[in-house]
Amino acid sequence: MSEISYSASGVDIEAGDRAVELMKASIAKATRPEV
């Protein structure tokens, strides 16, 4: 059985990490006391 990597499957881990960093500020603004 051959090993399949994330990148071979089309997943870009670095792009995902960048997306999370870009979303953090927006997510923090969405936090409310009642949630």
mmCIF file of the N, C-alpha and C atoms, coordinates in Angstrom:
data_MODEL
# 
_entry.id   MODEL 
# 
loop_
_atom_site.group_PDB 
_atom_site.id 
_atom_site.type_symbol 
_atom_site.label_atom_id 
_atom_site.label_alt_id 
_atom_site.label_comp_id 
_atom_site.label_asym_id 
_atom_site.label_entity_id 
_atom_site.label_seq_id 
_atom_site.pdbx_PDB_ins_code 
_atom_site.Cartn_x 
_atom_site.Cartn_y 
_atom_site.Cartn_z 
_atom_site.occupancy 
_atom_site.B_iso_or_equiv 
_atom_site.pdbx_formal_charge 
_atom_site.auth_seq_id 
_atom_site.auth_comp_id 
_atom_site.auth_asym_id 
_atom_site.auth_atom_id 
_atom_site.pdbx_PDB_model_num 
ATOM 1   N N  . MET A 1 1  ? 0.852   -1.180 0.000  1.00 0.00 ? 1  MET A N  1 
ATOM 2   C CA . MET A 1 1  ? 0.000   0.000  0.000  1.00 0.00 ? 1  MET A CA 1 
ATOM 3   C C  . MET A 1 1  ? 0.896   1.242  0.000  1.00 0.00 ? 1  MET A C  1 
ATOM 4   N N  . SER A 1 2  ? 0.624   2.181  -0.892 1.00 0.00 ? 2  SER A N  1 
ATOM 5   C CA . SER A 1 2  ? 1.436   3.393  -0.961 1.00 0.00 ? 2  SER A CA 1 
ATOM 6   C C  . SER A 1 2  ? 0.874   4.462  -0.031 1.00 0.00 ? 2  SER A C  1 
ATOM 7   N N  . GLU A 1 3  ? 1.762   5.281  0.468  1.00 0.00 ? 3  GLU A N  1 
ATOM 8   C CA . GLU A 1 3  ? 1.378   6.352  1.376  1.00 0.00 ? 3  GLU A CA 1 
ATOM 9   C C  . GLU A 1 3  ? 0.957   7.576  0.567  1.00 0.00 ? 3  GLU A C  1 
ATOM 10  N N  . ILE A 1 4  ? -0.141  8.197  0.944  1.00 0.00 ? 4  ILE A N  1 
ATOM 11  C CA . ILE A 1 4  ? -0.633  9.389  0.265  1.00 0.00 ? 4  ILE A CA 1 
ATOM 12  C C  . ILE A 1 4  ? -0.444  10.581 1.201  1.00 0.00 ? 4  ILE A C  1 
ATOM 13  N N  . SER A 1 5  ? 0.183   11.626 0.696  1.00 0.00 ? 5  SER A N  1 
ATOM 14  C CA . SER A 1 5  ? 0.405   12.811 1.522  1.00 0.00 ? 5  SER A CA 1 
ATOM 15  C C  . SER A 1 5  ? -0.736  13.811 1.321  1.00 0.00 ? 5  SER A C  1 
ATOM 16  N N  . TYR A 1 6  ? -0.849  14.736 2.259  1.00 0.00 ? 6  TYR A N  1 
ATOM 17  C CA . TYR A 1 6  ? -1.854  15.783 2.123  1.00 0.00 ? 6  TYR A CA 1 
ATOM 18  C C  . TYR A 1 6  ? -1.619  16.573 0.847  1.00 0.00 ? 6  TYR A C  1 
ATOM 19  N N  . SER A 1 7  ? -0.365  16.956 0.586  1.00 0.00 ? 7  SER A N  1 
ATOM 20  C CA . SER A 1 7  ? -0.080  17.767 -0.600 1.00 0.00 ? 7  SER A CA 1 
ATOM 21  C C  . SER A 1 7  ? -0.402  17.012 -1.885 1.00 0.00 ? 7  SER A C  1 
ATOM 22  N N  . ALA A 1 8  ? -0.163  15.708 -1.910 1.00 0.00 ? 8  ALA A N  1 
ATOM 23  C CA . ALA A 1 8  ? -0.497  14.911 -3.090 1.00 0.00 ? 8  ALA A CA 1 
ATOM 24  C C  . ALA A 1 8  ? -2.008  14.851 -3.303 1.00 0.00 ? 8  ALA A C  1 
ATOM 25  N N  . SER A 1 9  ? -2.755  15.052 -2.217 1.00 0.00 ? 9  SER A N  1 
ATOM 26  C CA . SER A 1 9  ? -4.217  15.039 -2.300 1.00 0.00 ? 9  SER A CA 1 
ATOM 27  C C  . SER A 1 9  ? -4.788  16.417 -2.605 1.00 0.00 ? 9  SER A C  1 
ATOM 28  N N  . GLY A 1 10 ? -3.907  17.422 -2.721 1.00 0.00 ? 10 GLY A N  1 
ATOM 29  C CA . GLY A 1 10 ? -4.355  18.775 -3.038 1.00 0.00 ? 10 GLY A CA 1 
ATOM 30  C C  . GLY A 1 10 ? -4.563  19.665 -1.836 1.00 0.00 ? 10 GLY A C  1 
ATOM 31  N N  . VAL A 1 11 ? -4.123  19.234 -0.663 1.00 0.00 ? 11 VAL A N  1 
ATOM 32  C CA . VAL A 1 11 ? -4.279  20.022 0.556  1.00 0.00 ? 11 VAL A CA 1 
ATOM 33  C C  . VAL A 1 11 ? -3.024  20.859 0.764  1.00 0.00 ? 11 VAL A C  1 
ATOM 34  N N  . ASP A 1 12 ? -3.210  22.166 0.963  1.00 0.00 ? 12 ASP A N  1 
ATOM 35  C CA . ASP A 1 12 ? -2.088  23.072 1.204  1.00 0.00 ? 12 ASP A CA 1 
ATOM 36  C C  . ASP A 1 12 ? -2.135  23.508 2.670  1.00 0.00 ? 12 ASP A C  1 
ATOM 37  N N  . ILE A 1 13 ? -1.348  22.865 3.507  1.00 0.00 ? 13 ILE A N  1 
ATOM 38  C CA . ILE A 1 13 ? -1.343  23.141 4.948  1.00 0.00 ? 13 ILE A CA 1 
ATOM 39  C C  . ILE A 1 13 ? -0.960  24.592 5.227  1.00 0.00 ? 13 ILE A C  1 
ATOM 40  N N  . GLU A 1 14 ? 0.033   25.108 4.527  1.00 0.00 ? 14 GLU A N  1 
ATOM 41  C CA . GLU A 1 14 ? 0.473   26.491 4.744  1.00 0.00 ? 14 GLU A CA 1 
ATOM 42  C C  . GLU A 1 14 ? -0.635  27.483 4.398  1.00 0.00 ? 14 GLU A C  1 
ATOM 43  N N  . ALA A 1 15 ? -1.375  27.232 3.340  1.00 0.00 ? 15 ALA A N  1 
ATOM 44  C CA . ALA A 1 15 ? -2.495  28.108 2.972  1.00 0.00 ? 15 ALA A CA 1 
ATOM 45  C C  . ALA A 1 15 ? -3.574  28.058 4.051  1.00 0.00 ? 15 ALA A C  1 
ATOM 46  N N  . GLY A 1 16 ? -3.809  26.891 4.606  1.00 0.00 ? 16 GLY A N  1 
ATOM 47  C CA . GLY A 1 16 ? -4.773  26.758 5.693  1.00 0.00 ? 16 GLY A CA 1 
ATOM 48  C C  . GLY A 1 16 ? -4.344  27.527 6.922  1.00 0.00 ? 16 GLY A C  1 
ATOM 49  N N  . ASP A 1 17 ? -3.066  27.449 7.244  1.00 0.00 ? 17 ASP A N  1 
ATOM 50  C CA . ASP A 1 17 ? -2.533  28.200 8.385  1.00 0.00 ? 17 ASP A CA 1 
ATOM 51  C C  . ASP A 1 17 ? -2.685  29.702 8.160  1.00 0.00 ? 17 ASP A C  1 
ATOM 52  N N  . ARG A 1 18 ? -2.415  30.161 6.944  1.00 0.00 ? 18 ARG A N  1 
ATOM 53  C CA . ARG A 1 18 ? -2.567  31.589 6.623  1.00 0.00 ? 18 ARG A CA 1 
ATOM 54  C C  . ARG A 1 18 ? -4.028  32.000 6.744  1.00 0.00 ? 18 ARG A C  1 
ATOM 55  N N  . ALA A 1 19 ? -4.927  31.163 6.282  1.00 0.00 ? 19 ALA A N  1 
ATOM 56  C CA . ALA A 1 19 ? -6.359  31.468 6.361  1.00 0.00 ? 19 ALA A CA 1 
ATOM 57  C C  . ALA A 1 19 ? -6.800  31.619 7.815  1.00 0.00 ? 19 ALA A C  1 
ATOM 58  N N  . VAL A 1 20 ? -6.326  30.750 8.675  1.00 0.00 ? 20 VAL A N  1 
ATOM 59  C CA . VAL A 1 20 ? -6.669  30.832 10.100 1.00 0.00 ? 20 VAL A CA 1 
ATOM 60  C C  . VAL A 1 20 ? -6.173  32.148 10.683 1.00 0.00 ? 20 VAL A C  1 
ATOM 61  N N  . GLU A 1 21 ? -4.944  32.529 10.361 1.00 0.00 ? 21 GLU A N  1 
ATOM 62  C CA . GLU A 1 21 ? -4.395  33.791 10.869 1.00 0.00 ? 21 GLU A CA 1 
ATOM 63  C C  . GLU A 1 21 ? -5.232  34.973 10.390 1.00 0.00 ? 21 GLU A C  1 
ATOM 64  N N  . LEU A 1 22 ? -5.675  34.947 9.145  1.00 0.00 ? 22 LEU A N  1 
ATOM 65  C CA . LEU A 1 22 ? -6.481  36.039 8.603  1.00 0.00 ? 22 LEU A CA 1 
ATOM 66  C C  . LEU A 1 22 ? -7.866  36.099 9.238  1.00 0.00 ? 22 LEU A C  1 
ATOM 67  N N  . MET A 1 23 ? -8.394  34.967 9.668  1.00 0.00 ? 23 MET A N  1 
ATOM 68  C CA . MET A 1 23 ? -9.738  34.920 10.254 1.00 0.00 ? 23 MET A CA 1 
ATOM 69  C C  . MET A 1 23 ? -9.766  35.282 11.731 1.00 0.00 ? 23 MET A C  1 
ATOM 70  N N  . LYS A 1 24 ? -8.657  35.170 12.425 1.00 0.00 ? 24 LYS A N  1 
ATOM 71  C CA . LYS A 1 24 ? -8.646  35.344 13.881 1.00 0.00 ? 24 LYS A CA 1 
ATOM 72  C C  . LYS A 1 24 ? -9.251  36.666 14.330 1.00 0.00 ? 24 LYS A C  1 
ATOM 73  N N  . ALA A 1 25 ? -8.903  37.778 13.678 1.00 0.00 ? 25 ALA A N  1 
ATOM 74  C CA . ALA A 1 25 ? -9.425  39.084 14.088 1.00 0.00 ? 25 ALA A CA 1 
ATOM 75  C C  . ALA A 1 25 ? -10.942 39.143 13.905 1.00 0.00 ? 25 ALA A C  1 
ATOM 76  N N  . SER A 1 26 ? -11.441 38.638 12.804 1.00 0.00 ? 26 SER A N  1 
ATOM 77  C CA . SER A 1 26 ? -12.887 38.648 12.551 1.00 0.00 ? 26 SER A CA 1 
ATOM 78  C C  . SER A 1 26 ? -13.625 37.766 13.543 1.00 0.00 ? 26 SER A C  1 
ATOM 79  N N  . ILE A 1 27 ? -13.057 36.631 13.857 1.00 0.00 ? 27 ILE A N  1 
ATOM 80  C CA . ILE A 1 27 ? -13.685 35.714 14.808 1.00 0.00 ? 27 ILE A CA 1 
ATOM 81  C C  . ILE A 1 27 ? -13.737 36.342 16.195 1.00 0.00 ? 27 ILE A C  1 
ATOM 82  N N  . ALA A 1 28 ? -12.678 37.029 16.583 1.00 0.00 ? 28 ALA A N  1 
ATOM 83  C CA . ALA A 1 28 ? -12.643 37.675 17.896 1.00 0.00 ? 28 ALA A CA 1 
ATOM 84  C C  . ALA A 1 28 ? -13.730 38.742 18.006 1.00 0.00 ? 28 ALA A C  1 
ATOM 85  N N  . LYS A 1 29 ? -14.020 39.450 16.924 1.00 0.00 ? 29 LYS A N  1 
ATOM 86  C CA . LYS A 1 29 ? -15.060 40.483 16.928 1.00 0.00 ? 29 LYS A CA 1 
ATOM 87  C C  . LYS A 1 29 ? -16.454 39.877 17.052 1.00 0.00 ? 29 LYS A C  1 
ATOM 88  N N  . ALA A 1 30 ? -16.618 38.629 16.675 1.00 0.00 ? 30 ALA A N  1 
ATOM 89  C CA . ALA A 1 30 ? -17.925 37.978 16.698 1.00 0.00 ? 30 ALA A CA 1 
ATOM 90  C C  . ALA A 1 30 ? -18.278 37.409 18.071 1.00 0.00 ? 30 ALA A C  1 
ATOM 91  N N  . THR A 1 31 ? -17.357 37.441 19.001 1.00 0.00 ? 31 THR A N  1 
ATOM 92  C CA . THR A 1 31 ? -17.593 36.895 20.340 1.00 0.00 ? 31 THR A CA 1 
ATOM 93  C C  . THR A 1 31 ? -18.457 37.858 21.151 1.00 0.00 ? 31 THR A C  1 
ATOM 94  N N  . ARG A 1 32 ? -19.521 37.313 21.722 1.00 0.00 ? 32 ARG A N  1 
ATOM 95  C CA . ARG A 1 32 ? -20.414 38.118 22.542 1.00 0.00 ? 32 ARG A CA 1 
ATOM 96  C C  . ARG A 1 32 ? -20.591 37.439 23.890 1.00 0.00 ? 32 ARG A C  1 
ATOM 97  N N  . PRO A 1 33 ? -20.923 38.194 24.932 1.00 0.00 ? 33 PRO A N  1 
ATOM 98  C CA . PRO A 1 33 ? -21.054 37.618 26.282 1.00 0.00 ? 33 PRO A CA 1 
ATOM 99  C C  . PRO A 1 33 ? -22.087 36.501 26.371 1.00 0.00 ? 33 PRO A C  1 
ATOM 100 N N  . GLU A 1 34 ? -23.169 36.585 25.610 1.00 0.00 ? 34 GLU A N  1 
ATOM 101 C CA . GLU A 1 34 ? -24.227 35.582 25.720 1.00 0.00 ? 34 GLU A CA 1 
ATOM 102 C C  . GLU A 1 34 ? -23.922 34.301 24.965 1.00 0.00 ? 34 GLU A C  1 
ATOM 103 N N  . VAL A 1 35 ? -22.800 34.265 24.285 1.00 0.00 ? 35 VAL A N  1 
ATOM 104 C CA . VAL A 1 35 ? -22.438 33.059 23.532 1.00 0.00 ? 35 VAL A CA 1 
ATOM 105 C C  . VAL A 1 35 ? -21.400 32.278 24.299 1.00 0.00 ? 35 VAL A C  1 
# 
